């Protein structure tokens, strides 16, 4: 099995320990005891193969179709609606967003200029300025990230977003394995032959009052999410990305945001029925056809209406001709 990423978590487990002592006759006696100790549990994400990619693509399409049928708007339709209302951002938001990027651009330019000078050759003033610029860079990036997250939240309730989150969970259920101390003998974290069975295994672990599994589920969703969007495809890329997030102080916030976005319930979506809208549209259509019937020039709509409602339309036409 090819591996995508490997990490460890601390887990309280029952282990056997041996204690040696001497009995009353001076003979050595070995006593085995079971004690609770904190051990390192290895977890791996397997590298998906072609069959898994095909299954995931099919699953995404099914969930997307289900969401659209239930009444969820697609991202394109929602963007068009926002566009008709004047756009996603107000004029003040656009100006603030542009100012943040301009400040960040100037900040990065100064950092690059000072980076061209070797650390040993920098003056105290330059060293102090470089440290301030690095701090300022982190603050600006955090502000831009918060701004973009706020704008992206407007598109959270779309069919594509729901399908993406469900597919990320699908990958979590299929890529997660526990390994022994030597990193071998992989065992599924979520056992089951079907997606429903694996989902039940996930729910069972989520219900446990165990800090290890609570942390494990968060980490799995966190890592798989970054892999899914293409930010990390190898173990080296994972380590580099996680190091940058930890240095920026946004790792915990990112984990919580991804965790909340990914774990959703399907039942409320399936219960929605857009049937009442169809009835309303039919009434409006019939009224328009009756109005058109009063205009002698537009005979084609009258014939179409008569074809659709033959019993109701024949009598009024005959009365008009007699008049």
Secondary structure, DSSP 8 states (H G I E B T S, - for coil): --EEEEEEEEEEEEEEEEEEEE-TTS-EEEEEEEEEEEEEEEEEEE---HHHHHHHHHHHHHHHHHHHHTT---HHHHHHHHHHTT-SS-HHHHHHHHHHHHHHHHHHHHHHHHHTS-GGG--HHHHHHHHHHHHHHHHHHHHHHHHHHHHHGGGSSSHHHHHHHHHHHHHHHHHEEEE-TTS-S-EESS--SSHHHHHHHHHHHHHS--HHHHHHHHHHHHHHHHHHTTS--SHHHHHHHHHHHHHHT-HHHHHHHHHHHH---SHHHHH---HHHHHHHHHHHHHHHHHHHTSTT-HHHHHHHHHHSHHHHHHHHHHHHH-
